Amino acid sequence: MDEYAMQQLKEFEGKKFKNITKEGLDLATDEEEKKKQEELTKANEQLCTVIKDTLGEKVEKVATSQRLSSSPCVIVTGEFGWTANMERIMKAQALRNSGMGSYMTSKKTLEINPTHPIVTELRKKVEKDKSDKTVKDLVWLLYETALLTSGFNLDEPNTFASRIHRMIKLGLAIDETETEADKPEDDIPALEEEGGDANEMEKVD
Protein backbone atom coordinates (compact mmCIF):
# COMPACT_ATOMS: atom_id res chain seq x y z
CA MET A 1 0.00 0.00 0.00
CA ASP A 2 2.84 2.40 0.86
CA GLU A 3 4.39 1.85 -2.57
CA TYR A 4 1.23 3.01 -4.31
CA ALA A 5 0.60 5.89 -1.88
CA MET A 6 4.09 7.40 -2.09
CA GLN A 7 3.88 7.62 -5.88
CA GLN A 8 1.01 10.08 -5.48
CA LEU A 9 2.17 11.85 -2.33
CA LYS A 10 4.73 14.37 -3.61
CA GLU A 11 5.15 16.63 -0.57
CA PHE A 12 4.06 17.21 3.01
CA GLU A 13 3.78 20.57 4.76
CA GLY A 14 5.76 22.26 2.01
CA LYS A 15 8.58 19.69 2.05
CA LYS A 16 9.07 17.66 -1.13
CA PHE A 17 9.71 13.93 -0.87
CA LYS A 18 12.71 12.47 -2.67
CA ASN A 19 13.09 8.76 -3.36
CA ILE A 20 16.75 7.91 -2.72
CA THR A 21 16.44 4.64 -4.69
CA LYS A 22 16.03 6.62 -7.91
CA GLU A 23 18.54 8.54 -9.98
CA GLY A 24 18.99 12.31 -9.84
CA LEU A 25 19.86 12.54 -6.15
CA ASP A 26 22.12 15.57 -5.63
CA LEU A 27 23.76 15.79 -2.20
CA ALA A 28 26.44 18.38 -3.00
CA THR A 29 25.85 21.37 -0.72
CA ASP A 30 28.58 23.80 -1.84
CA GLU A 31 30.86 24.57 -4.78
CA GLU A 32 33.81 22.71 -3.27
CA GLU A 33 31.84 19.46 -3.02
CA LYS A 34 30.50 19.90 -6.56
CA LYS A 35 34.02 20.45 -7.90
CA LYS A 36 35.28 17.34 -6.08
CA GLN A 37 32.41 15.30 -7.53
CA GLU A 38 33.21 16.52 -11.04
CA GLU A 39 36.85 15.48 -10.62
CA LEU A 40 35.83 11.99 -9.43
CA THR A 41 33.41 11.66 -12.34
CA LYS A 42 36.12 12.57 -14.83
CA ALA A 43 38.65 10.18 -13.24
CA ASN A 44 36.19 7.27 -13.55
CA GLU A 45 34.92 7.90 -17.07
CA GLN A 46 36.91 5.02 -18.58
CA LEU A 47 35.82 2.62 -15.85
CA CYS A 48 32.15 3.56 -16.36
CA THR A 49 32.53 2.97 -20.11
CA VAL A 50 34.11 -0.47 -19.58
CA ILE A 51 31.37 -1.46 -17.10
CA LYS A 52 28.62 -0.35 -19.51
CA ASP A 53 30.23 -2.24 -22.41
CA THR A 54 30.51 -5.37 -20.23
CA LEU A 55 26.93 -5.28 -18.93
CA GLY A 56 25.40 -4.19 -22.22
CA GLU A 57 21.60 -3.81 -22.06
CA LYS A 58 21.42 -4.94 -18.45
CA VAL A 59 21.81 -1.30 -17.42
CA GLU A 60 20.77 1.91 -19.14
CA LYS A 61 23.89 3.73 -17.96
CA VAL A 62 26.75 3.70 -15.46
CA ALA A 63 27.63 6.75 -13.37
CA THR A 64 29.55 7.81 -10.28
CA SER A 65 27.50 8.14 -7.12
CA GLN A 66 27.16 10.69 -4.33
CA ARG A 67 24.85 8.61 -2.16
CA LEU A 68 27.22 5.75 -1.20
CA SER A 69 29.63 5.57 1.71
CA SER A 70 30.38 1.91 2.53
CA SER A 71 29.07 0.06 -0.56
CA PRO A 72 31.02 -0.13 -3.85
CA CYS A 73 27.93 0.25 -6.05
CA VAL A 74 24.14 0.37 -6.14
CA ILE A 75 21.36 -0.09 -8.68
CA VAL A 76 18.91 2.81 -8.98
CA THR A 77 15.94 3.28 -11.30
CA GLY A 78 14.78 6.16 -13.47
CA GLU A 79 13.26 9.16 -11.75
CA PHE A 80 9.82 8.38 -13.17
CA GLY A 81 10.21 4.59 -13.31
CA TRP A 82 9.30 1.81 -10.92
CA THR A 83 11.27 1.03 -7.80
CA ALA A 84 12.61 -2.48 -7.15
CA ASN A 85 9.71 -3.13 -4.78
CA MET A 86 7.12 -1.93 -7.30
CA GLU A 87 8.70 -4.11 -10.00
CA ARG A 88 8.33 -7.16 -7.73
CA ILE A 89 4.70 -6.26 -7.00
CA MET A 90 3.82 -5.93 -10.68
CA LYS A 91 5.60 -9.16 -11.67
CA ALA A 92 3.71 -11.01 -8.92
CA GLN A 93 0.27 -9.96 -10.19
CA ALA A 94 -1.74 -13.12 -10.87
CA LEU A 95 -3.67 -11.68 -13.82
CA ARG A 96 -0.83 -9.87 -15.52
CA ASN A 97 -0.19 -10.42 -19.21
CA SER A 98 2.88 -12.60 -19.77
CA GLY A 99 3.74 -10.51 -22.83
CA MET A 100 4.20 -7.41 -20.68
CA GLY A 101 7.44 -8.62 -19.11
CA SER A 102 9.58 -6.00 -20.84
CA TYR A 103 7.27 -3.23 -19.64
CA MET A 104 7.49 -4.48 -16.06
CA THR A 105 11.27 -4.19 -15.91
CA SER A 106 12.71 -0.98 -14.52
CA LYS A 107 15.37 0.91 -16.44
CA LYS A 108 18.39 0.48 -14.24
CA THR A 109 21.38 2.72 -13.61
CA LEU A 110 24.49 1.33 -11.94
CA GLU A 111 26.08 3.93 -9.69
CA ILE A 112 29.63 3.26 -8.47
CA ASN A 113 31.28 4.65 -5.37
CA PRO A 114 34.47 6.33 -6.69
CA THR A 115 36.15 6.38 -3.27
CA HIS A 116 35.54 2.71 -2.39
CA PRO A 117 38.72 0.55 -2.36
CA ILE A 118 37.14 -2.07 -4.66
CA VAL A 119 36.25 0.54 -7.27
CA THR A 120 39.64 2.21 -6.92
CA GLU A 121 41.51 -1.05 -7.55
CA LEU A 122 39.15 -1.99 -10.36
CA ARG A 123 39.86 1.36 -12.02
CA LYS A 124 43.61 0.63 -11.82
CA LYS A 125 43.11 -2.79 -13.43
CA VAL A 126 41.07 -1.22 -16.23
CA GLU A 127 43.73 1.40 -16.84
CA LYS A 128 46.32 -1.38 -17.03
CA ASP A 129 44.32 -3.80 -19.23
CA LYS A 130 40.63 -3.21 -19.85
CA SER A 131 40.26 -6.55 -21.67
CA ASP A 132 41.37 -8.53 -18.61
CA LYS A 133 38.94 -11.42 -18.00
CA THR A 134 39.16 -10.85 -14.24
CA VAL A 135 37.83 -7.32 -14.76
CA LYS A 136 34.75 -8.68 -16.54
CA ASP A 137 34.12 -11.24 -13.80
CA LEU A 138 34.43 -8.57 -11.12
CA VAL A 139 32.09 -6.22 -13.01
CA TRP A 140 29.42 -8.91 -13.25
CA LEU A 141 29.83 -9.80 -9.58
CA LEU A 142 29.49 -6.16 -8.56
CA TYR A 143 26.40 -5.78 -10.74
CA GLU A 144 24.68 -8.93 -9.45
CA THR A 145 25.46 -8.23 -5.78
CA ALA A 146 24.17 -4.68 -6.32
CA LEU A 147 20.94 -6.14 -7.72
CA LEU A 148 20.46 -8.18 -4.55
CA THR A 149 21.30 -5.38 -2.12
CA SER A 150 19.08 -2.96 -4.07
CA GLY A 151 16.05 -5.24 -3.82
CA PHE A 152 15.98 -6.80 -7.31
CA ASN A 153 15.95 -10.47 -8.24
CA LEU A 154 18.67 -12.31 -10.13
CA ASP A 155 17.75 -13.56 -13.61
CA GLU A 156 20.39 -16.33 -13.53
CA PRO A 157 21.30 -17.34 -9.94
CA ASN A 158 23.30 -20.37 -11.14
CA THR A 159 25.59 -18.16 -13.21
CA PHE A 160 26.05 -15.88 -10.21
CA ALA A 161 26.96 -18.88 -8.04
CA SER A 162 29.50 -20.04 -10.65
CA ARG A 163 31.20 -16.64 -10.58
CA ILE A 164 31.33 -16.74 -6.78
CA HIS A 165 32.91 -20.19 -6.87
CA ARG A 166 35.47 -19.04 -9.44
CA MET A 167 36.41 -16.07 -7.24
CA ILE A 168 36.71 -18.39 -4.23
CA LYS A 169 39.07 -20.64 -6.21
CA LEU A 170 41.08 -17.57 -7.17
CA GLY A 171 41.27 -16.48 -3.53
CA LEU A 172 42.44 -19.93 -2.49
CA ALA A 173 44.97 -20.05 -5.36
CA ILE A 174 43.31 -23.11 -6.88
CA ASP A 175 44.18 -23.58 -10.53
CA GLU A 176 41.24 -24.52 -12.79
CA THR A 177 43.47 -26.92 -14.75
CA GLU A 178 44.59 -28.61 -11.55
CA THR A 179 41.00 -29.24 -10.47
CA GLU A 180 40.30 -30.87 -13.82
CA ALA A 181 43.44 -33.02 -13.56
CA ASP A 182 42.58 -34.09 -10.02
CA LYS A 183 39.27 -35.63 -11.07
CA PRO A 184 39.33 -39.42 -10.45
CA GLU A 185 39.64 -41.48 -13.60
CA ASP A 186 37.34 -44.42 -14.38
CA ASP A 187 38.42 -47.69 -12.81
CA ILE A 188 39.63 -49.18 -16.09
CA PRO A 189 42.92 -51.13 -15.96
CA ALA A 190 45.71 -49.95 -18.23
CA LEU A 191 46.27 -51.71 -21.52
CA GLU A 192 49.70 -52.90 -20.43
CA GLU A 193 48.18 -54.51 -17.37
CA GLU A 194 45.56 -56.19 -19.51
CA GLY A 195 48.30 -57.46 -21.82
CA GLY A 196 50.27 -58.67 -18.84
CA ASP A 197 47.30 -60.58 -17.51
CA ALA A 198 46.77 -62.22 -20.93
CA ASN A 199 50.42 -63.36 -21.08
CA GLU A 200 50.10 -64.87 -17.63
CA MET A 201 47.00 -66.76 -18.74
CA GLU A 202 48.87 -68.10 -21.81
CA LYS A 203 51.66 -69.37 -19.54
CA VAL A 204 49.13 -71.15 -17.36
CA ASP A 205 47.55 -72.76 -20.41
Secondary structure in CASP SS format (residue, H / E / C, confidence):
PFRMAT SS
TARGET T0000
AUTHOR 0000-0000-0000
METHOD secondary structure of the structure
MODEL  1
M C 1.00
D H 1.00
E H 1.00
Y H 1.00
A H 1.00
M H 1.00
Q H 1.00
Q H 1.00
L C 1.00
K C 1.00
E E 1.00
F E 1.00
E C 1.00
G C 1.00
K E 1.00
K E 1.00
F C 1.00
K C 1.00
N C 1.00
I C 1.00
T C 1.00
K E 1.00
E C 1.00
G C 1.00
L C 1.00
D C 1.00
L C 1.00
A C 1.00
T C 1.00
D C 1.00
E H 1.00
E H 1.00
E H 1.00
K H 1.00
K H 1.00
K H 1.00
Q H 1.00
E H 1.00
E H 1.00
L H 1.00
T H 1.00
K H 1.00
A H 1.00
N C 1.00
E H 1.00
Q H 1.00
L H 1.00
C H 1.00
T H 1.00
V H 1.00
I H 1.00
K H 1.00
D H 1.00
T H 1.00
L H 1.00
G H 1.00
E H 1.00
K H 1.00
V C 1.00
E C 1.00
K E 1.00
V E 1.00
A E 1.00
T E 1.00
S C 1.00
Q C 1.00
R C 1.00
L C 1.00
S C 1.00
S C 1.00
S C 1.00
P C 1.00
C E 1.00
V E 1.00
I E 1.00
V E 1.00
T E 1.00
G C 1.00
E C 1.00
F C 1.00
G C 1.00
W C 1.00
T C 1.00
A H 1.00
N H 1.00
M H 1.00
E H 1.00
R H 1.00
I H 1.00
M H 1.00
K H 1.00
A C 1.00
Q C 1.00
A C 1.00
L C 1.00
R C 1.00
N C 1.00
S H 1.00
G H 1.00
M H 1.00
G H 1.00
S H 1.00
Y H 1.00
M H 1.00
T C 1.00
S C 1.00
K C 1.00
K E 1.00
T E 1.00
L E 1.00
E E 1.00
I E 1.00
N C 1.00
P C 1.00
T C 1.00
H C 1.00
P H 1.00
I H 1.00
V H 1.00
T H 1.00
E H 1.00
L H 1.00
R H 1.00
K H 1.00
K H 1.00
V H 1.00
E H 1.00
K H 1.00
D C 1.00
K C 1.00
S C 1.00
D C 1.00
K H 1.00
T H 1.00
V H 1.00
K H 1.00
D H 1.00
L H 1.00
V H 1.00
W H 1.00
L H 1.00
L H 1.00
Y H 1.00
E H 1.00
T H 1.00
A H 1.00
L H 1.00
L H 1.00
T H 1.00
S C 1.00
G C 1.00
F C 1.00
N C 1.00
L C 1.00
D C 1.00
E C 1.00
P H 1.00
N H 1.00
T H 1.00
F H 1.00
A H 1.00
S H 1.00
R H 1.00
I H 1.00
H H 1.00
R H 1.00
M H 1.00
I H 1.00
K H 1.00
L H 1.00
G H 1.00
L C 1.00
A C 1.00
I C 1.00
D C 1.00
E H 1.00
T H 1.00
E H 1.00
T H 1.00
E H 1.00
A H 1.00
D C 1.00
K C 1.00
P C 1.00
E C 1.00
D C 1.00
D C 1.00
I C 1.00
P C 1.00
A C 1.00
L H 1.00
E H 1.00
E H 1.00
E H 1.00
G H 1.00
G H 1.00
D H 1.00
A H 1.00
N H 1.00
E H 1.00
M H 1.00
E H 1.00
K H 1.00
V H 1.00
D C 1.00
END
